[in-house]
Amino acid sequence: MTVEHYTYRHLIELVDGDAELIAELVEHGVITRHGDDRALVDVERVMVVRTLRRELEVDWSGIDVILHLRDELARARRQLAALAAARREGAAVDGDDDDA
């Protein structure tokens, strides 16, 4: 997840002029307002919501569930990667003992 600052004008351009979607994203906490014309945004998340709303016609309760599950999946993937790395490091250390 990469969170960046954007102007509202740039956000509206990002979603092809859909100002209503940007307002909904702010209302539902997907976008965090910073001042009158700036926002803190995870662009990937915004684009996922845009697809869910426009193309799949998912309502906000469904979007909340999907975003939560995506976050959980990303967290699980990071944990698995960390465990795999630790296991590889442990195997490398164990293998070094055999050389002695």
C-alpha positions in Angstrom: 0.0 0.0 0.0 1.4 3.3 -1.1 -0.2 6.4 0.4 0.4 9.7 -1.3 -0.9 13.3 -1.2 -3.1 14.4 -4.2 -5.1 17.4 -5.0 -8.9 16.9 -5.4 -8.5 18.0 -9.0 -6.0 15.3 -9.7 -8.1 12.7 -7.9 -11.1 13.6 -10.1 -8.9 13.3 -13.2 -7.8 9.9 -11.9 -11.3 8.6 -11.8 -12.3 10.1 -15.2 -14.1 13.1 -13.8 -16.3 11.3 -11.3 -16.5 13.9 -8.5 -19.4 12.0 -6.9 -17.1 8.9 -6.4 -14.4 11.1 -4.8 -17.0 12.5 -2.4 -18.2 8.9 -1.5 -14.5 7.8 -1.0 -14.0 10.7 1.5 -17.3 9.9 3.2 -16.4 6.2 3.6 -12.9 6.9 4.8 -11.0 5.6 1.7 -9.6 9.0 1.1 -8.4 11.2 4.1 -8.9 14.9 3.6 -5.9 17.2 4.3 -7.1 20.8 4.0 -9.5 22.2 1.4 -7.9 20.8 -1.7 -5.6 18.0 -0.7 -6.1 14.4 0.3 -4.1 11.4 1.5 -4.7 8.6 -0.9 -3.9 5.0 -1.6 -4.3 5.1 -5.4 -4.6 1.4 -5.8 -7.4 1.3 -3.3 -9.2 4.1 -5.1 -8.9 2.3 -8.4 -10.2 -1.0 -6.8 -13.2 0.9 -5.4 -13.8 2.6 -8.7 -13.9 -0.8 -10.5 -16.1 -2.4 -7.8 -18.6 0.5 -8.0 -18.6 1.2 -11.8 -18.1 -2.2 -13.4 -19.4 -4.6 -10.8 -22.0 -2.3 -9.1 -21.0 -3.4 -5.6 -22.6 -1.4 -2.8 -20.6 0.1 0.0 -21.2 -2.6 2.5 -19.7 -5.1 0.0 -16.9 -2.8 -0.8 -16.0 -2.5 2.9 -15.9 -6.3 3.2 -13.8 -6.7 0.0 -11.3 -4.0 1.1 -11.0 -5.6 4.6 -10.4 -9.0 3.0 -7.8 -7.5 0.6 -6.0 -6.0 3.6 -6.0 -9.3 5.5 -4.7 -11.2 2.4 -1.9 -8.7 2.0 -1.0 -9.0 5.7 -1.0 -12.8 5.4 1.2 -12.7 2.3 3.7 -10.4 4.2 3.8 -12.8 7.1 4.3 -15.8 4.9 7.1 -14.1 3.1 8.8 -13.2 6.4 8.4 -16.8 7.6 9.9 -18.2 4.3 12.8 -15.7 4.6 13.4 -16.7 8.2 13.3 -20.4 7.2 15.8 -19.9 4.4 18.1 -18.0 6.7 17.8 -20.8 9.3 18.5 -23.4 6.7 21.6 -21.4 5.6 22.8 -21.2 9.1 22.2 -24.9 9.8 24.0 -25.7 6.5 27.0 -23.7 7.7 27.3 -25.9 10.8 27.8 -28.9 8.6 31.0 -27.4 7.1 32.7 -27.1 10.4 
